[in-house]
Structure formats: C-alpha cells, structure tokens
Amino acid sequence: MNVTIVDYQSGNISSVINSFTEIAKGKVNLEVTSDIKKIKFSDKIVLPGQGSFKSCVDSLNNIDGLVETLNEFVITNKKPLLGICVGLQMFADVGYEEAETKGLSWIPGKVSKIDNQKGKFKLPHIGWNEIEIEKKSKILKDIKDKSHMYFVHSYEFIPEDKSVISATTDYSTKIVCAVERDNLFGTQFHPEKSDKSGLKIIDNFMKL
Amino acid sequence: MLKNRIIPCLDVKNGRVVKGINFVELKDAGDPVEQAKIYSDGGADEICFLDITASNENRDTIIDIVKKTAKKCFVPLTVGGGVRTIQNITDLLLAGADKVSINTAAVKNVDFVKEASKKFGNQCIVVAIDAKKVSENKWEVFTHGGSNKTGIDAVEFAKKVEVNGAGEILLTSMDKDGTKSGYDVELLKAITTNTNIPVIASGGVGTLDHLYDGIVKGGASAVLAASIFHYGEFKIKEAKEYLNSKNVSVRL
C-alpha cells in the first residue's frame, strides 16, 4: 500500500512524517511529496496543515494541478483522505482567518474563530483536551470516549450537516474535532502529537 | 475540558543534560534523548529542551538531539535557546520540534516575533520572558540567561508579544529560578490577567504544592519544572495524581 503525505509547504510537517513513519514501518510505503503523479497513484492521502486557513489554501493553489488532483482523488475516485488541523478545516466551503477564503468545499460548512466568550477562554486552544465520540467511526476504532488529544488552534470547523461529526471537544462551546463521511476523514487535533491514542488513530487510518 | 499541562524541561549544553542552580554551578546528568523518552512514557504533556550551549559551533548538536527525540516521542516538543533567525526556526522545525521558544531576539526586536508567527503560525511561537522583581508589583525583563537588564516592564512586554503573534508565553522568574521556593505567583498573576494567550509558569518549583500554586493561584495554563523531575524527587505521574487529588484537571 502507498500512503502519501502531501507536502505543499504548509509549515512544519516533521511530526506528521515521524509519527506516520513509526506506524508505517515495514508495512506501508510512505511518500512525502507534492508530485501530482505520485499523489494520483497513491492509495491514501494525508493532508496536513499549519498556519492560517488562507496561507494553507494559497499554498495548495500554488502547486499547479494539486487541487484538481485532490478533488479527483476524493470526489471521483472516492479514495481515503485524512485531513489534520487546517487540513481538515479546508474541507469547508469558506474560512475567515486573515481574510475570507474559499475552501475545497468537500463538506459544506465554514471555519470561524472560536467564541472565547470575551477572553474567558484563552486562544489559541492549546493543550490536551478530552474528546467525546459522537458516532461510530472507522478511524476512532478502539479509541475510548473521553480520550485525551493534543490541540493547537484558534478556529473551528462548523459543518452544516451535523451527521458528519464523529467527535467533539469542550472548549467554550462544543467544538467539532473529528469528522467522517465515507472516504473523507479529518481531525482538528493532532494525532501525530497525541501520544499512544494518536498513534492508534494513525494506525486505524493505515488499516482502512 | 482543557487540561493543565505539566512540562519537564531539560537544559542541554553541548549535547548533555544539565540543570543550573540560578544558572551557575551546572551539574551534568544524562542523555537528553533518553531523558525525553522517559518523560514522554511517564505522561509528560510536552517536552521542553533549552539549549544553553554558548558557542555557535556546537549549535548542530541540539539539531541532532531534536531529530533523535522526535522519532521516539509523540508528544509536543518545544526547543529554545539561541533562536535568533528565521533560519534557526526552520532548522529546528525541520528537525522535528513543534514549537520554538524565543527569548533575547524577541526583546531586541519584537518584529522578529511577528515575522516568525506569520511564517510558521502562532501555534509554534513561544516567547520566553525572564523577569526579575524591581519593586512592589513591578517586574523587569532580563536577557542572556538573566544577566542583562533591559529596562522593559515585563507586563507591558507580555502584552506586546501577544499582539505581535506569540502563541504562548514561557514566564521565568529570575528571582525564583533554582531556589525551589515556589513560583513567583504575583508575577504570574500580573501576566496571566493582562494577556489572553496561555502562560507557562517556570522557575522555582521545589514541591508539588508549587505546581498547584502556579496553576490555581497564578493562573498558568501549564507548569514547567526541571530539577524536581530530573533528579527523581517526583515522577510526572505523582505530580499529576497530586494535582488531580486537589481538583486540578490534568491528563491522567
């Protein structure tokens, strides 16, 4: 099996590479690339994302044909893709970080700043928070309800169709922290930094 | 509910772990990669490396340590000490650090914080503030490991780095560091009530009660300690169980 981590100059992806390498050891052929041909022919894609929504979307658009290739992979060929942090947020139609920016429109919804109740909750939301599992999920298989995951973000994905939500976390409000729809998977938290539980999620994705 | 973080800090000099008492009289105590692994297996919420290597020739050692650690530890890794340029940050992040902590360079030029957070995102930019009490309810920023006075008010500086894109503040009391007499809770309170980003308390931990004070009385989101963990006085797990027993929420 070939799994590709899309390297589109979206900031620091070393931790994603390290954790996937740990799980892939001897079982999965892992590529880290922005080469469209390689992405096209891989079995699964990981779409990381750090920095702002706008900077990530701009970086995707900077690589000729990348967005079209991802669309074909996810929508036409229905192959599994895991978005992490801003990688998940970009599933939305629109994001409001820095400037109003069009997303990939894979899951209808928007990405807005977390309502921190006038400073009552510090932003970014940094650290370990419990997740509440909202529905049966392939990548959350064997993950216990109330498991701790590591978060770093100030913006949240608000999908229109609530049935895509597989987990939420409590920070000021109920924040969507995992989504799942058919072949499309996303986590707002960082499985690559979430110790054993996080590695389990990566393993679940690899085994799909 | 967001948990309060416990962060063991490893001071690294020329590739070896040391812990200074008031930044002098360093004792050598172990391999940083092994230490980090022990901490992450023991439940540390993050690992922090502070590179106190003085010369530039030895800067590559920390990169090598970060590389090895990042392959074994799957919790966030923060690296500080001598971070002065965008290239320094790029090198550390590529090696596997998740955050970098900037100290002197931020004091010299706050635009550097802005530039760094714009380039890498504020999630990976921690500004380390070393502060010393100068009068009642007044603290001043110091640089170069506490040796240079700057004349800058610590609270004003904290607000300034927040506006310029710092994602977190790592606040060390130079009066308390190495004394084991507890955090400077008043300093912590002054900073946590005047900023809206998470503050990591540092400097002075000697007992588990001090961790409690930093979080509950000082308002810190995370507590950093070195010697109480490093010399085996307490395990991370013991610290967490203690805090939990006093109704402070931690990741158990």
Boltz contact constraints between the chains, C-beta under 6 A:
constraints:
  - contact:
      token1: [A, 11]
      token2: [B, 120]
      max_distance: 6.0
  - contact:
      token1: [A, 11]
      token2: [B, 121]
      max_distance: 6.0
  - contact:
      token1: [A, 12]
      token2: [B, 93]
      max_distance: 6.0
  - contact:
      token1: [A, 14]
      token2: [B, 94]
      max_distance: 6.0
  - contact:
      token1: [A, 14]
      token2: [B, 96]
      max_distance: 6.0
  - contact:
      token1: [A, 15]
      token2: [B, 98]
      max_distance: 6.0
  - contact:
      token1: [A, 18]
      token2: [B, 70]
      max_distance: 6.0
  - contact:
      token1: [A, 18]
      token2: [B, 71]
      max_distance: 6.0
  - contact:
      token1: [A, 18]
      token2: [B, 96]
      max_distance: 6.0
  - contact:
      token1: [A, 19]
      token2: [B, 74]
      max_distance: 6.0
  - contact:
      token1: [A, 50]
      token2: [B, 121]
      max_distance: 6.0
  - contact:
      token1: [A, 51]
      token2: [B, 121]
      max_distance: 6.0
  - contact:
      token1: [A, 119]
      token2: [B, 196]
      max_distance: 6.0
  - contact:
      token1: [A, 122]
      token2: [B, 196]
      max_distance: 6.0
  - contact:
      token1: [A, 122]
      token2: [B, 197]
      max_distance: 6.0
  - contact:
      token1: [A, 122]
      token2: [B, 198]
      max_distance: 6.0
  - contact:
      token1: [A, 124]
      token2: [B, 123]
      max_distance: 6.0
  - contact:
      token1: [A, 124]
      token2: [B, 167]
      max_distance: 6.0
  - contact:
      token1: [A, 126]
      token2: [B, 198]
      max_distance: 6.0
  - contact:
      token1: [A, 127]
      token2: [B, 2]
      max_distance: 6.0
  - contact:
      token1: [A, 127]
      token2: [B, 5]
      max_distance: 6.0
  - contact:
      token1: [A, 128]
      token2: [B, 3]
      max_distance: 6.0
  - contact:
      token1: [A, 128]
      token2: [B, 45]
      max_distance: 6.0
  - contact:
      token1: [A, 128]
      token2: [B, 251]
      max_distance: 6.0
  - contact:
      token1: [A, 129]
      token2: [B, 2]
      max_distance: 6.0
  - contact:
      token1: [A, 148]
      token2: [B, 251]
      max_distance: 6.0
  - contact:
      token1: [A, 152]
      token2: [B, 123]
      max_distance: 6.0
  - contact:
      token1: [A, 170]
      token2: [B, 1]
      max_distance: 6.0
  - contact:
      token1: [A, 171]
      token2: [B, 2]
      max_distance: 6.0
  - contact:
      token1: [A, 193]
      token2: [B, 76]
      max_distance: 6.0
  - contact:
      token1: [A, 195]
      token2: [B, 74]
      max_distance: 6.0
  - contact:
      token1: [A, 195]
      token2: [B, 75]
      max_distance: 6.0
